[in-house]
Amino acid sequence: MKRNGFTLLELLVAMAIFATAGMAIMQASSAHIRSLSQLDDLTMASYIANNQMQLAMMETEWPGKEKDQGQVEMANRNWLWQQQLTRVPDEDLRLIQISVSLAESPEQVLFQLQSYRGKPGG
């Protein structure tokens, strides 16, 4: 007896295999898009932190404000930055810490940067 075509069971098994593969591809694509978005946020936050650190390093007043904060618009989004100045054992140095978060979720810090600043002319 010669058969032409597939049985219903064979078609159902093939459809289940393709559906499973399709779901796996969709999940991988979704995770990739999410990670690209997070990488974009981290990159923008690092730009903002580096900009604020450069401004803090150029400050002429010594030792500067102990705490400062502000809001910046970059890449069509609003970002919050906070600057903390901390004393260290050497009186001619200060530790500067910059934290950046999105304005829509200020409690979630996306990027932090810290550096030391020496007393001008010292």
C-alpha positions in Angstrom: 0.0 0.0 0.0 1.4 3.4 -1.1 1.0 6.4 1.1 0.7 10.0 -0.1 1.2 12.8 2.3 1.5 12.9 6.1 -0.8 11.6 8.8 -2.6 13.9 11.2 -0.3 12.9 14.1 2.8 13.6 12.1 1.5 17.1 11.2 0.6 17.8 14.9 4.1 16.8 16.1 5.7 18.9 13.4 3.6 21.9 14.4 4.5 21.5 18.1 8.2 21.4 17.2 7.9 24.6 15.1 5.8 26.3 17.7 8.4 25.5 20.4 11.2 26.8 18.3 9.3 29.9 17.4 8.7 30.7 21.1 12.4 30.2 21.9 13.3 32.6 19.1 10.8 35.2 20.3 12.1 35.0 23.9 15.7 35.4 22.8 14.8 38.4 20.6 12.9 40.0 23.5 15.8 39.5 25.9 18.2 41.0 23.3 16.0 44.1 22.9 15.7 44.5 26.7 19.5 44.3 27.1 20.1 46.8 24.3 17.7 49.2 26.1 19.6 48.7 29.4 22.9 49.2 27.7 21.6 52.5 26.2 20.5 53.7 29.6 23.9 52.8 31.2 25.8 54.6 28.4 23.7 57.8 28.8 24.1 57.7 32.6 27.8 57.3 32.3 28.0 60.3 29.9 26.1 62.4 32.5 28.3 61.2 35.4 31.4 62.0 33.5 30.2 65.5 32.5 29.3 66.2 36.1 32.6 64.9 37.3 34.5 67.2 34.9 32.4 70.2 36.1 33.2 69.3 39.8 36.9 69.0 38.9 36.9 72.5 37.3 35.2 74.1 40.4 37.2 77.0 41.7 35.7 77.1 45.2 37.4 74.8 47.8 36.3 72.4 49.0 32.9 73.0 47.2 29.4 72.0 48.1 29.1 68.9 50.3 25.9 67.8 48.4 24.6 68.9 45.1 22.0 67.6 42.7 20.3 68.5 39.4 18.4 67.3 36.4 19.6 67.0 32.9 17.8 66.2 29.6 19.8 63.9 27.3 18.5 61.5 24.6 15.0 62.8 25.0 14.9 61.6 28.6 15.2 63.4 32.0 18.0 62.2 34.3 18.8 63.0 37.9 22.3 63.3 39.2 23.6 63.6 42.8 27.0 64.7 43.9 28.4 63.9 47.3 31.7 65.4 48.6 33.4 63.4 51.4 36.4 64.4 53.5 39.3 62.0 53.6 42.2 61.9 56.0 44.3 64.1 53.8 42.9 67.7 54.1 44.1 68.6 50.6 41.8 65.9 49.0 38.1 65.3 48.7 36.3 62.2 47.4 33.7 63.1 44.8 30.9 60.6 44.2 28.4 61.1 41.4 25.2 59.0 41.1 22.8 59.1 38.1 19.3 57.8 37.8 16.3 58.3 35.5 13.9 61.0 36.7 11.0 58.5 36.4 12.7 56.1 38.9 15.0 58.2 41.1 15.5 55.4 43.7 17.2 53.1 41.1 20.8 54.3 40.6 22.0 53.3 37.1 25.6 54.5 37.3 28.0 55.7 39.9 31.4 57.4 39.5 33.9 58.5 42.0 37.2 60.3 42.0 39.5 62.4 44.2 39.9 66.1 43.8 43.0 67.9 45.1 43.0 71.4 46.6 43.7 73.9 43.8 47.1 75.4 43.9 48.1 72.9 46.7 
